[in-house]
Amino acid sequence: MDFEEIYGAYKQEVFNYLCGLTNSRDLSEELLADTFFRAFIGISSFRGESSVKTWLFSIARHCFLQHLQKSKKFVSIEDCVLNQICSQSDIENDTLISQRVSELLEQKDERSRNIFNLRLQGYSFREIGDRLGISENSARVVEHRVRMFLQKELRKDGYDNG
């Protein structure tokens, strides 16, 4: 698959993923361009240890996190849950949040953990539903409940930014 095919095959999914992170179409378009620029530059070093989709979503997530760092914008607990858990940051607080989220996820059933983790990897609710044999809406509801649980527990632990 050449780069044009990769772009055509994954552009919309990466864009939708970024829209979910940013809640901004304009910012998502900017980050999408940055993601594919970085992918184009780095494609020769792509070793195929993950799927192309996973690799692209990882680049997109890092672009988003770098944008947050540069802009020094307020990050909600919900954003932390969805993003910090995946980040390989050296910042102590990020590591503590990641560890705590991992501990909290262990309290959930396997299906809930799977749905949450698949969503973090960038799978759509439809893809998650198909993969796990449940409806798209069920996947959406379970993921929302897990996020709300994590948000509530992290606030109790004092990780609330607001």
DSSP file with accessible surface (Angstrom, degrees, kcal/mol):
  #  RESIDUE AA STRUCTURE BP1 BP2  ACC     N-H-->O    O-->H-N    N-H-->O    O-->H-N    TCO  KAPPA ALPHA  PHI   PSI    X-CA   Y-CA   Z-CA
    1    1 A M              0   0  144      0, 0.0     2,-0.1     0, 0.0     0, 0.0   0.000 360.0 360.0 360.0 123.4    0.0    0.0    0.0
    2    2 A D     >  -     0   0   87      1,-0.1     4,-2.2     4,-0.0     3,-0.3  -0.354 360.0 -97.4 -84.7 174.0    1.5    3.3   -1.0
    3    3 A F  H  > S+     0   0   46      1,-0.2     4,-2.9     2,-0.2     5,-0.2   0.872 121.9  55.4 -63.2 -37.7    1.1    6.5    1.0
    4    4 A E  H  > S+     0   0  158      1,-0.2     4,-2.6     2,-0.2    -1,-0.2   0.898 109.3  48.1 -61.3 -39.3   -1.8    7.8   -1.2
    5    5 A E  H  > S+     0   0  111     -3,-0.3     4,-2.6     2,-0.2    -1,-0.2   0.900 111.1  50.6 -67.2 -40.2   -3.7    4.6   -0.5
    6    6 A I  H  X S+     0   0    6     -4,-2.2     4,-2.2     2,-0.2     5,-0.3   0.944 111.6  48.2 -61.8 -46.6   -3.0    4.9    3.2
    7    7 A Y  H  X S+     0   0   99     -4,-2.9     4,-2.2     1,-0.2    -2,-0.2   0.943 114.0  46.2 -59.7 -48.3   -4.2    8.5    3.2
    8    8 A G  H  < S+     0   0   59     -4,-2.6     4,-0.3     1,-0.2    -1,-0.2   0.883 114.9  47.3 -62.5 -38.1   -7.4    7.6    1.3
    9    9 A A  H  < S+     0   0   50     -4,-2.6     4,-0.2    -5,-0.2    -1,-0.2   0.831 126.6  23.0 -75.1 -31.1   -8.1    4.6    3.4
   10   10 A Y  H  X S+     0   0   46     -4,-2.2     4,-2.7    -5,-0.2     5,-0.3   0.512  90.2  96.9-119.1  -5.4   -7.6    6.2    6.9
   11   11 A K  H  X S+     0   0   81     -4,-2.2     4,-2.5    -5,-0.3     5,-0.2   0.922  90.6  43.7 -54.6 -49.8   -8.1    9.9    6.5
   12   12 A Q  H  > S+     0   0  107     -4,-0.3     4,-2.8     1,-0.2    -1,-0.2   0.912 114.0  49.7 -67.3 -40.2  -11.8   10.0    7.6
   13   13 A E  H  > S+     0   0   57     -4,-0.2     4,-2.2     2,-0.2    -1,-0.2   0.918 113.2  46.1 -65.5 -42.4  -11.2    7.6   10.5
   14   14 A V  H  X S+     0   0    0     -4,-2.7     4,-2.7     2,-0.2    -2,-0.2   0.920 112.9  51.0 -65.6 -41.1   -8.3    9.6   11.8
   15   15 A F  H  X S+     0   0   12     -4,-2.5     4,-2.7    -5,-0.3    -2,-0.2   0.937 110.4  48.5 -60.7 -46.7  -10.3   12.8   11.4
   16   16 A N  H  X S+     0   0   88     -4,-2.8     4,-1.9     2,-0.2    -1,-0.2   0.898 111.1  51.3 -60.6 -41.0  -13.2   11.4   13.3
   17   17 A Y  H  X S+     0   0   19     -4,-2.2     4,-1.4     2,-0.2    -2,-0.2   0.939 111.3  47.1 -61.1 -46.6  -10.9   10.3   16.1
   18   18 A L  H  X S+     0   0    0     -4,-2.7     4,-3.0     1,-0.2     5,-0.3   0.886 108.2  55.6 -65.1 -37.7   -9.3   13.8   16.3
   19   19 A C  H  X S+     0   0   34     -4,-2.7     4,-2.6     1,-0.2    -1,-0.2   0.896 105.9  52.6 -60.3 -39.0  -12.8   15.4   16.3
   20   20 A G  H  < S+     0   0   42     -4,-1.9    -1,-0.2     1,-0.2    -2,-0.2   0.842 114.3  42.4 -64.7 -32.6  -13.6   13.2   19.3
   21   21 A L  H  < S+     0   0   11     -4,-1.4    -2,-0.2    -5,-0.1    -1,-0.2   0.879 126.9  28.4 -79.4 -39.5  -10.5   14.4   21.1
   22   22 A T  H  < S-     0   0   21     -4,-3.0    -3,-0.2    -5,-0.1    -2,-0.2   0.703  80.1-145.1 -98.3 -24.4  -10.7   18.1   20.2
   23   23 A N  S  < S+     0   0  140     -4,-2.6     2,-0.4    -5,-0.3    -4,-0.1   0.795  71.7 104.5  57.1  28.1  -14.4   18.8   19.7
   24   24 A S     >  -     0   0   43     -6,-0.3     4,-2.3    -5,-0.2     5,-0.2  -0.943  58.3-161.8-142.9 118.4  -13.2   21.2   17.0
   25   25 A R  H  > S+     0   0  157     -2,-0.4     4,-2.3     2,-0.2     5,-0.2   0.915  95.6  49.7 -63.6 -44.3  -13.5   20.6   13.3
   26   26 A D  H  > S+     0   0  121      2,-0.2     4,-2.0     1,-0.2    -1,-0.2   0.932 113.6  44.3 -62.4 -47.7  -10.9   23.3   12.5
   27   27 A L  H  > S+     0   0   26      1,-0.2     4,-3.0     2,-0.2     5,-0.2   0.902 111.8  54.4 -64.5 -39.1   -8.3   22.0   15.0
   28   28 A S  H  X S+     0   0    0     -4,-2.3     4,-2.5     1,-0.2    -1,-0.2   0.900 107.3  50.3 -62.1 -39.4   -9.0   18.4   13.9
   29   29 A E  H  X S+     0   0   91     -4,-2.3     4,-2.1     2,-0.2    -1,-0.2   0.911 111.7  48.4 -64.0 -41.0   -8.3   19.4   10.3
   30   30 A E  H  X S+     0   0  124     -4,-2.0     4,-2.1     1,-0.2    -2,-0.2   0.935 114.4  44.8 -63.9 -46.3   -5.0   21.0   11.4
   31   31 A L  H  X S+     0   0    5     -4,-3.0     4,-2.8     2,-0.2    -2,-0.2   0.840 109.3  57.0 -68.9 -32.1   -4.0   18.0   13.5
   32   32 A L  H  X S+     0   0   18     -4,-2.5     4,-2.5    -5,-0.2     5,-0.3   0.937 107.7  47.6 -62.1 -46.0   -5.0   15.7   10.6
   33   33 A A  H  X S+     0   0   65     -4,-2.1     4,-2.2     1,-0.2    -2,-0.2   0.924 113.5  47.8 -60.6 -44.0   -2.6   17.5    8.3
   34   34 A D  H  X S+     0   0   51     -4,-2.1     4,-2.6     2,-0.2    -2,-0.2   0.911 110.4  53.0 -63.4 -41.6    0.1   17.3   10.9
   35   35 A T  H  X S+     0   0    0     -4,-2.8     4,-2.4     1,-0.2    -2,-0.2   0.945 112.9  41.9 -59.5 -50.1   -0.6   13.6   11.5
   36   36 A F  H  X S+     0   0    9     -4,-2.5     4,-2.6     2,-0.2    -1,-0.2   0.835 111.6  55.8 -73.5 -27.2   -0.3   12.7    7.8
   37   37 A F  H  X S+     0   0  127     -4,-2.2     4,-2.4    -5,-0.3    -1,-0.2   0.956 111.5  44.0 -63.6 -48.0    2.8   14.9    7.4
   38   38 A R  H  X S+     0   0   74     -4,-2.6     4,-2.5     1,-0.2    -2,-0.2   0.880 113.1  51.7 -64.1 -37.9    4.5   13.0   10.2
   39   39 A A  H  X S+     0   0    0     -4,-2.4     4,-1.1    -5,-0.2    -1,-0.2   0.915 109.3  50.2 -64.6 -41.6    3.3    9.7    8.8
   40   40 A F  H  < S+     0   0  120     -4,-2.6     3,-0.5     1,-0.2     4,-0.3   0.928 114.1  44.6 -61.5 -45.1    4.7   10.6    5.3
   41   41 A I  H  < S+     0   0  105     -4,-2.4     3,-0.4     1,-0.2    -1,-0.2   0.889 121.4  39.4 -65.2 -38.6    8.1   11.6    6.9
   42   42 A G  H >X S+     0   0   18     -4,-2.5     3,-1.5    -5,-0.2     4,-0.5   0.427  82.9 100.4 -95.6   2.4    8.2    8.5    9.1
   43   43 A I  G >< S+     0   0   55     -4,-1.1     3,-1.2    -3,-0.5    -1,-0.2   0.852  77.6  59.9 -62.0 -31.1    6.7    5.8    6.7
   44   44 A S  G 34 S+     0   0  114     -3,-0.4    -1,-0.3    -4,-0.3    -2,-0.1   0.783 106.7  47.6 -68.2 -22.4   10.2    4.5    5.9
   45   45 A S  G <4 S+     0   0   78     -3,-1.5     2,-0.4    -4,-0.1    -1,-0.3   0.474  80.5 117.6 -96.2  -1.5   10.7    3.7    9.6
   46   46 A F    <<  -     0   0   55     -3,-1.2     6,-0.0    -4,-0.5    -3,-0.0  -0.528  44.5-171.3 -68.0 120.3    7.3    2.0   10.0
   47   47 A R        -     0   0  186     -2,-0.4    -1,-0.2     0, 0.0    -4,-0.0   0.464  35.5-119.5 -96.4  -5.5    8.2   -1.6   10.9
   48   48 A G  S    S+     0   0   47      1,-0.1     4,-0.1     3,-0.1    -2,-0.1   0.707  70.8 134.1  76.3  18.1    4.8   -3.1   10.7
   49   49 A E  S    S+     0   0  149      2,-0.1     2,-0.3     6,-0.0    -1,-0.1   0.654  78.4  23.2 -74.4 -15.9    4.7   -4.2   14.4
   50   50 A S  S    S-     0   0   51      1,-0.0     2,-0.0     2,-0.0    -2,-0.0  -0.851 104.5 -80.1-133.5 174.6    1.2   -2.8   14.6
   51   51 A S     >  -     0   0   56     -2,-0.3     4,-2.4     1,-0.1     5,-0.2  -0.354  39.8-114.1 -72.3 159.7   -1.4   -2.1   12.0
   52   52 A V  H  > S+     0   0   31      1,-0.2     4,-2.8     2,-0.2     5,-0.2   0.913 118.7  54.8 -58.6 -40.5   -1.2    1.0    9.8
   53   53 A K  H  > S+     0   0   17      1,-0.2     4,-2.6     2,-0.2     5,-0.2   0.936 107.9  47.0 -61.0 -47.2   -4.4    2.2   11.5
   54   54 A T  H  > S+     0   0   43      1,-0.2     4,-2.1     2,-0.2    -1,-0.2   0.915 112.3  51.3 -61.4 -42.0   -2.9    1.8   15.0
   55   55 A W  H  X S+     0   0   42     -4,-2.4     4,-2.2     1,-0.2    -2,-0.2   0.937 111.5  46.9 -60.7 -46.2    0.3    3.6   13.9
   56   56 A L  H  X S+     0   0    0     -4,-2.8     4,-2.8     1,-0.2    -2,-0.2   0.905 111.3  50.8 -64.1 -41.8   -1.7    6.5   12.5
   57   57 A F  H  X S+     0   0    3     -4,-2.6     4,-2.6     2,-0.2    -1,-0.2   0.872 108.6  53.0 -65.4 -34.6   -3.9    6.8   15.6
   58   58 A S  H  X S+     0   0   36     -4,-2.1     4,-2.3    -5,-0.2    -2,-0.2   0.929 110.2  47.0 -65.1 -43.2   -0.8    6.9   17.7
   59   59 A I  H  X S+     0   0   22     -4,-2.2     4,-2.5     1,-0.2    -2,-0.2   0.934 112.5  50.3 -62.0 -45.3    0.7    9.7   15.7
   60   60 A A  H  X S+     0   0    0     -4,-2.8     4,-2.4     2,-0.2    -2,-0.2   0.915 109.5  50.6 -59.7 -44.1   -2.6   11.6   15.8
   61   61 A R  H  X S+     0   0   29     -4,-2.6     4,-2.7     1,-0.2    -1,-0.2   0.928 111.1  48.5 -61.2 -42.9   -2.8   11.1   19.6
   62   62 A H  H  X S+     0   0   71     -4,-2.3     4,-2.6     1,-0.2    -2,-0.2   0.893 109.4  52.4 -66.9 -37.7    0.7   12.5   20.0
   63   63 A C  H  X S+     0   0    2     -4,-2.5     4,-2.2     2,-0.2    -1,-0.2   0.925 111.3  48.0 -60.4 -44.1   -0.1   15.5   17.7
   64   64 A F  H  X S+     0   0    5     -4,-2.4     4,-2.3     2,-0.2    -2,-0.2   0.939 112.2  47.9 -62.9 -46.5   -3.1   16.2   19.9
   65   65 A L  H  X S+     0   0   18     -4,-2.7     4,-2.4     1,-0.2    -2,-0.2   0.901 111.2  50.8 -63.9 -38.5   -1.1   15.9   23.2
   66   66 A Q  H  X S+     0   0   74     -4,-2.6     4,-2.6     2,-0.2    -1,-0.2   0.893 108.0  53.3 -65.4 -37.8    1.7   18.1   21.8
   67   67 A H  H  X S+     0   0   38     -4,-2.2     4,-2.5     2,-0.2    -2,-0.2   0.925 109.2  49.1 -60.3 -44.0   -0.9   20.7   20.8
   68   68 A L  H  X>S+     0   0   22     -4,-2.3     4,-1.4     1,-0.2     5,-0.9   0.914 111.8  48.7 -62.0 -42.4   -2.3   20.7   24.4
   69   69 A Q  H  <5S+     0   0  109     -4,-2.4    -1,-0.2     1,-0.2    -2,-0.2   0.918 113.9  45.8 -64.1 -43.4    1.2   21.1   25.8
   70   70 A K  H  <5S+     0   0  165     -4,-2.6    -2,-0.2     1,-0.2    -1,-0.2   0.880 117.3  42.8 -67.2 -38.3    2.0   24.0   23.4
   71   71 A S  H  <5S-     0   0   42     -4,-2.5    -1,-0.2    -5,-0.2    -2,-0.2   0.629  92.8-145.2 -85.4 -13.2   -1.3   25.8   24.0
   72   72 A K  T  <5 +     0   0  176     -4,-1.4    -3,-0.2    -5,-0.2     2,-0.1   0.840  39.8 167.0  52.6  34.4   -1.2   25.2   27.8
   73   73 A K      < -     0   0  122     -5,-0.9    -1,-0.2    -6,-0.2     2,-0.1  -0.457  45.0 -89.7 -79.1 155.7   -5.0   24.8   27.6
   74   74 A F        -     0   0  135     -2,-0.1     2,-0.5    -3,-0.1    -1,-0.1  -0.370  40.9-154.6 -59.6 134.5   -7.1   23.5   30.4
   75   75 A V        -     0   0   22     -3,-0.1    86,-0.2    -2,-0.1    -1,-0.0  -0.975   9.3-137.3-118.3 123.7   -7.5   19.7   30.1
   76   76 A S     >  -     0   0   33     -2,-0.5     4,-2.4     1,-0.1     5,-0.2  -0.321  24.8-110.6 -73.9 162.1  -10.5   18.1   31.7
   77   77 A I  H  > S+     0   0    2      1,-0.2     4,-2.9     2,-0.2     5,-0.2   0.908 120.6  57.3 -57.1 -39.9  -10.4   14.9   33.7
   78   78 A E  H  > S+     0   0   59      1,-0.2     4,-2.2     2,-0.2    -1,-0.2   0.930 106.9  47.5 -60.6 -42.5  -12.3   13.3   30.8
   79   79 A D  H  > S+     0   0   33      1,-0.2     4,-2.2     2,-0.2     5,-0.5   0.906 110.9  52.4 -63.9 -40.6   -9.5   14.3   28.4
   80   80 A C  H  X>S+     0   0    6     -4,-2.4     4,-1.8     2,-0.2     5,-1.0   0.936 108.7  50.1 -59.0 -46.9   -6.9   13.0   30.8
   81   81 A V  H  <5S+     0   0    1     -4,-2.9     4,-0.5     1,-0.2    -2,-0.2   0.931 116.1  41.2 -58.7 -45.2   -8.6    9.7   31.0
   82   82 A L  H  <5S+     0   0   26     -4,-2.2    -1,-0.2    -5,-0.2    -2,-0.2   0.785 132.0  20.8 -75.8 -26.2   -8.8    9.3   27.3
   83   83 A N  H >X5S+     0   0    1     -4,-2.2     4,-1.0    -5,-0.2     3,-0.8   0.828 114.9  55.9-112.9 -44.4   -5.3   10.7   26.5
   84   84 A Q  T 3<5S+     0   0   25     -4,-1.8     3,-0.4    -5,-0.5     5,-0.3   0.843  99.8  63.0 -65.2 -32.8   -3.0   10.5   29.4
   85   85 A I  T 34<S+     0   0   27     -5,-1.0    -1,-0.3    -4,-0.5    -2,-0.1   0.852 109.8  40.4 -60.6 -31.9   -3.5    6.8   29.9
   86   86 A C  T <4 S+     0   0   25     -3,-0.8    -1,-0.2    -5,-0.1    -2,-0.2   0.656  94.2 101.2 -90.4 -17.1   -2.0    6.2   26.5
   87   87 A S     <  -     0   0   17     -4,-1.0     2,-0.1    -3,-0.4    11,-0.1  -0.426  62.8-148.6 -74.4 142.5    0.8    8.7   26.7
   88   88 A Q        +     0   0  163     -2,-0.1    -1,-0.1     2,-0.0    -3,-0.1  -0.248  43.5 159.4 -99.4  44.0    4.3    7.5   27.4
   89   89 A S        -     0   0   27     -5,-0.3    -2,-0.0     1,-0.1     6,-0.0  -0.323  44.5-145.6 -72.1 149.8    5.0   10.8   29.2
   90   90 A D        +     0   0  159      4,-0.1     2,-0.3    -2,-0.0    -1,-0.1   0.481  64.5 117.2 -89.6  -4.2    7.8   11.2   31.7
   91   91 A I     >  -     0   0   87      1,-0.2     4,-1.9     2,-0.0     3,-0.3  -0.497  66.7-137.5 -69.9 127.2    5.8   13.7   33.7
   92   92 A E  H  > S+     0   0  148     -2,-0.3     4,-2.5     1,-0.2     5,-0.2   0.885 100.3  52.5 -54.8 -44.5    5.2   12.2   37.2
   93   93 A N  H  > S+     0   0   76      1,-0.2     4,-2.6     2,-0.2    -1,-0.2   0.899 107.5  52.1 -63.0 -39.1    1.6   13.2   37.4
   94   94 A D  H  > S+     0   0   17     -3,-0.3     4,-2.6     1,-0.2    -1,-0.2   0.911 110.1  49.3 -61.8 -41.1    0.8   11.6   34.0
   95   95 A T  H  X S+     0   0   57     -4,-1.9     4,-2.7     2,-0.2    -2,-0.2   0.920 110.8  49.7 -64.5 -42.3    2.3    8.4   35.2
   96   96 A L  H  X S+     0   0   63     -4,-2.5     4,-2.6     2,-0.2    -2,-0.2   0.914 112.0  47.8 -63.7 -42.2    0.3    8.5   38.4
   97   97 A I  H  X S+     0   0    5     -4,-2.6     4,-3.0     2,-0.2     5,-0.2   0.938 111.9  50.1 -62.6 -45.5   -2.9    9.1   36.5
   98   98 A S  H  X S+     0   0   20     -4,-2.6     4,-2.4     1,-0.2    -2,-0.2   0.922 112.1  47.3 -59.6 -44.7   -2.1    6.3   34.1
   99   99 A Q  H  X S+     0   0  104     -4,-2.7     4,-2.3     2,-0.2    -1,-0.2   0.923 113.5  48.1 -63.1 -43.8   -1.4    3.9   37.0
  100  100 A R  H  X S+     0   0   51     -4,-2.6     4,-2.8     2,-0.2    -2,-0.2   0.912 110.7  50.5 -64.7 -42.0   -4.5    4.9   38.8
  101  101 A V  H  X S+     0   0    0     -4,-3.0     4,-2.8     2,-0.2    -1,-0.2   0.926 109.6  51.6 -63.0 -41.4   -6.6    4.5   35.7
  102  102 A S  H  X S+     0   0   62     -4,-2.4     4,-1.4    -5,-0.2    -1,-0.2   0.922 111.2  47.9 -60.3 -42.8   -5.1    1.0   35.1
  103  103 A E  H  < S+     0   0  106     -4,-2.3     4,-0.5     1,-0.2     3,-0.2   0.921 112.8  48.2 -62.3 -44.8   -6.0    0.1   38.7
  104  104 A L  H >< S+     0   0    0     -4,-2.8     3,-1.4     1,-0.2     4,-0.3   0.889 106.5  56.5 -65.5 -38.7   -9.6    1.4   38.3
  105  105 A L  H >< S+     0   0    8     -4,-2.8     3,-1.7     1,-0.3    -1,-0.2   0.832  96.2  65.4 -63.4 -29.7  -10.1   -0.4   35.0
  106  106 A E  T 3< S+     0   0  132     -4,-1.4    -1,-0.3     1,-0.3    -2,-0.2   0.740  93.3  62.1 -63.8 -20.5   -9.2   -3.7   36.8
  107  107 A Q  T <  S+     0   0  120     -3,-1.4    -1,-0.3    -4,-0.5     2,-0.2   0.639  93.7  80.9 -77.9 -14.5  -12.4   -3.2   38.8
  108  108 A K  S <  S-     0   0   58     -3,-1.7    38,-0.0    -4,-0.3    -3,-0.0  -0.551  91.7 -97.2 -91.3 158.5  -14.5   -3.3   35.6
  109  109 A D     >  -     0   0   87     -2,-0.2     4,-2.4     1,-0.1     5,-0.2  -0.242  38.5-104.4 -69.5 163.0  -15.6   -6.5   33.8
  110  110 A E  H  > S+     0   0  131      1,-0.2     4,-2.9     2,-0.2     5,-0.2   0.887 119.2  53.3 -59.0 -40.9  -13.5   -7.8   30.8
  111  111 A R  H  > S+     0   0  116      1,-0.2     4,-2.7     2,-0.2    -1,-0.2   0.935 109.7  48.0 -62.3 -44.6  -16.1   -6.6   28.2
  112  112 A S  H  > S+     0   0   11      1,-0.2     4,-2.5     2,-0.2    -1,-0.2   0.918 113.0  48.4 -62.5 -43.3  -16.1   -3.0   29.6
  113  113 A R  H  X S+     0   0   55     -4,-2.4     4,-2.9     2,-0.2     5,-0.2   0.920 111.8  50.1 -62.2 -43.7  -12.2   -3.0   29.7
  114  114 A N  H  X S+     0   0   60     -4,-2.9     4,-2.7    -5,-0.2     5,-0.2   0.927 111.4  47.8 -61.2 -46.0  -12.1   -4.3   26.1
  115  115 A I  H  X S+     0   0    0     -4,-2.7     4,-2.2     2,-0.2    -2,-0.2   0.943 114.1  46.8 -60.9 -47.5  -14.6   -1.7   24.9
  116  116 A F  H  X S+     0   0    0     -4,-2.5     4,-2.2    -5,-0.2    -2,-0.2   0.940 114.6  46.5 -61.3 -46.6  -12.7    1.1   26.6
  117  117 A N  H  X S+     0   0   60     -4,-2.9     4,-1.6     1,-0.2    -1,-0.2   0.888 111.1  51.4 -66.8 -38.6   -9.3   -0.1   25.4
  118  118 A L  H  <>S+     0   0   16     -4,-2.7     5,-2.2    -5,-0.2     4,-0.2   0.907 109.7  50.7 -64.3 -38.6  -10.5   -0.5   21.8
  119  119 A R  H ><5S+     0   0   61     -4,-2.2     3,-1.7    -5,-0.2    -2,-0.2   0.917 107.4  53.0 -64.9 -41.1  -11.9    3.0   21.8
  120  120 A L  H 3<5S+     0   0   12     -4,-2.2    -1,-0.2     1,-0.3    -2,-0.2   0.835 104.0  57.4 -61.8 -31.4   -8.6    4.3   23.1
  121  121 A Q  T 3<5S-     0   0   82     -4,-1.6    -1,-0.3    -5,-0.2    -2,-0.2   0.503 126.3-103.1 -78.5  -4.1   -6.9    2.6   20.1
  122  122 A G  T < 5 +     0   0    5     -3,-1.7    -3,-0.2     1,-0.3    -2,-0.1   0.516  67.9 150.5  99.8   6.2   -9.2    4.5   17.8
  123  123 A Y      < -     0   0   42     -5,-2.2    -1,-0.3     1,-0.1     2,-0.1  -0.461  45.7-119.9 -71.3 143.6  -11.8    1.9   16.8
  124  124 A S     >  -     0   0   43     -2,-0.1     4,-2.5     1,-0.1     5,-0.2  -0.358  24.6-109.8 -74.4 163.7  -15.2    3.3   16.0
  125  125 A F  H  > S+     0   0   15      1,-0.2     4,-2.7     2,-0.2     5,-0.2   0.873 121.2  54.2 -63.6 -34.2  -18.2    2.2   18.0
  126  126 A R  H  > S+     0   0  154      2,-0.2     4,-2.7     1,-0.2    -1,-0.2   0.937 109.0  47.2 -63.7 -46.1  -19.4    0.2   15.0
  127  127 A E  H  > S+     0   0   58      2,-0.2     4,-2.6     1,-0.2    -2,-0.2   0.906 112.7  49.5 -62.7 -40.7  -16.1   -1.6   14.7
  128  128 A I  H  X S+     0   0    0     -4,-2.5     4,-2.5     2,-0.2    -2,-0.2   0.938 111.4  49.1 -63.6 -46.0  -16.1   -2.4   18.4
  129  129 A G  H  X>S+     0   0    1     -4,-2.7     5,-2.2     1,-0.2     4,-1.3   0.932 113.1  46.5 -58.8 -47.4  -19.7   -3.7   18.2
  130  130 A D  H  <5S+     0   0  125     -4,-2.7     3,-0.3     1,-0.2    -1,-0.2   0.915 113.7  49.0 -60.6 -43.2  -18.8   -5.9   15.3
  131  131 A R  H  <5S+     0   0  146     -4,-2.6    -1,-0.2     1,-0.2    -2,-0.2   0.861 120.8  34.4 -66.0 -37.4  -15.7   -7.2   16.9
  132  132 A L  H  <5S-     0   0   57     -4,-2.5    -1,-0.2    -5,-0.2    -2,-0.2   0.411 109.3-115.3-101.6   0.1  -17.4   -8.0   20.2
  133  133 A G  T  <5S+     0   0   69     -4,-1.3     2,-0.3    -3,-0.3    -3,-0.2   0.861  77.1 113.0  71.0  35.6  -20.8   -9.1   18.8
  134  134 A I  S   <S-     0   0   38     -5,-2.2    -1,-0.3    -6,-0.2    -2,-0.1  -0.840  72.7 -85.2-129.1 170.8  -22.8   -6.2   20.4
  135  135 A S     >  -     0   0   61     -2,-0.3     4,-2.1     1,-0.1     5,-0.2  -0.368  33.1-118.4 -75.1 157.5  -24.6   -3.3   19.0
  136  136 A E  H  > S+     0   0   72      1,-0.2     4,-2.2     2,-0.2     5,-0.1   0.910 117.1  52.5 -58.5 -42.0  -22.9    0.0   18.2
  137  137 A N  H  > S+     0   0  103      1,-0.2     4,-2.6     2,-0.2    -1,-0.2   0.892 106.0  52.9 -65.5 -38.7  -25.1    1.7   20.8
  138  138 A S  H  > S+     0   0   47      2,-0.2     4,-2.7     1,-0.2     5,-0.2   0.918 109.1  49.7 -62.0 -43.1  -24.2   -0.8   23.5
  139  139 A A  H  X S+     0   0    0     -4,-2.1     4,-2.5     1,-0.2     5,-0.2   0.925 111.4  49.8 -60.8 -41.7  -20.5   -0.2   22.8
  140  140 A R  H  X S+     0   0  107     -4,-2.2     4,-2.3     2,-0.2    -2,-0.2   0.921 112.3  46.7 -63.1 -44.9  -21.2    3.6   23.1
  141  141 A V  H  X S+     0   0   49     -4,-2.6     4,-2.5     2,-0.2    -2,-0.2   0.932 113.1  48.0 -65.8 -45.6  -23.1    3.2   26.4
  142  142 A V  H  X S+     0   0   11     -4,-2.7     4,-2.4     2,-0.2    -2,-0.2   0.937 112.4  48.9 -63.0 -44.9  -20.5    0.9   28.0
  143  143 A E  H  X S+     0   0    4     -4,-2.5     4,-2.5    -5,-0.2    -1,-0.2   0.925 111.3  50.5 -62.2 -41.2  -17.6    3.2   27.0
  144  144 A H  H  X S+     0   0   90     -4,-2.3     4,-2.6    -5,-0.2    -1,-0.2   0.925 110.1  49.8 -62.4 -44.0  -19.5    6.3   28.3
  145  145 A R  H  X S+     0   0  167     -4,-2.5     4,-2.4     2,-0.2    -1,-0.2   0.893 110.2  50.0 -63.3 -39.5  -20.1    4.5   31.7
  146  146 A V  H  X S+     0   0    1     -4,-2.4     4,-2.8     2,-0.2     5,-0.2   0.940 111.3  49.0 -64.6 -45.0  -16.5    3.5   32.0
  147  147 A R  H  X S+     0   0   35     -4,-2.5     4,-2.9     1,-0.2    -2,-0.2   0.915 112.0  48.5 -59.9 -43.5  -15.4    7.1   31.3
  148  148 A M  H  X S+     0   0   62     -4,-2.6     4,-2.6     2,-0.2    -1,-0.2   0.909 111.5  50.4 -65.1 -39.5  -17.8    8.5   33.8
  149  149 A F  H  X S+     0   0   38     -4,-2.4     4,-2.6     2,-0.2     5,-0.2   0.945 113.3  45.4 -60.5 -48.0  -16.7    5.9   36.4
  150  150 A L  H  X S+     0   0    0     -4,-2.8     4,-2.8     1,-0.2     5,-0.2   0.919 112.3  51.2 -63.8 -43.2  -13.0    6.9   35.8
  151  151 A Q  H  X S+     0   0   26     -4,-2.9     4,-2.2    -5,-0.2    -1,-0.2   0.939 111.9  47.2 -59.4 -46.4  -13.8   10.6   35.9
  152  152 A K  H  X S+     0   0  122     -4,-2.6     4,-2.0     1,-0.2    -2,-0.2   0.931 114.6  45.8 -62.3 -45.8  -15.6   10.2   39.2
  153  153 A E  H  X S+     0   0   27     -4,-2.6     4,-1.6     1,-0.2    -1,-0.2   0.892 111.4  51.3 -68.6 -38.7  -12.9    8.1   40.8
  154  154 A L  H  <>S+     0   0    0     -4,-2.8     5,-2.8     1,-0.2     6,-0.3   0.876 108.6  52.2 -66.6 -36.1  -10.1   10.4   39.6
  155  155 A R  H ><5S+     0   0  114     -4,-2.2     3,-1.6    -5,-0.2     5,-0.3   0.914 107.2  52.3 -63.3 -43.0  -11.9   13.4   41.1
  156  156 A K  H 3<5S+     0   0  135     -4,-2.0    -1,-0.2     1,-0.3    -2,-0.2   0.854 107.5  53.3 -58.4 -34.9  -12.2   11.6   44.4
  157  157 A D  T 3<5S-     0   0   66     -4,-1.6    -1,-0.3    -5,-0.1    -2,-0.2   0.448 123.2-106.7 -80.5  -3.0   -8.4   11.0   44.2
  158  158 A G  T < 5S+     0   0   61     -3,-1.6    -3,-0.2    -4,-0.2    -2,-0.1   0.681  83.3 125.4  88.8  18.5   -7.8   14.7   43.7
  159  159 A Y      < +     0   0   46     -5,-2.8     2,-0.4    -6,-0.1    -4,-0.2   0.224  34.0 127.1 -93.8  16.9   -6.9   14.6   40.0
  160  160 A D        -     0   0   67     -5,-0.3   -84,-0.1    -6,-0.3    -9,-0.0  -0.597  44.7-163.2 -77.2 128.4   -9.5   17.2   39.1
  161  161 A N              0   0   81     -2,-0.4    -1,-0.1   -86,-0.2   -85,-0.1   0.509 360.0 360.0 -84.7  -8.8   -8.1   20.1   37.1
  162  162 A G              0   0   86    -88,-0.0    -2,-0.1     0, 0.0   -86,-0.0  -0.181 360.0 360.0-109.9 360.0  -11.1   22.3   37.8
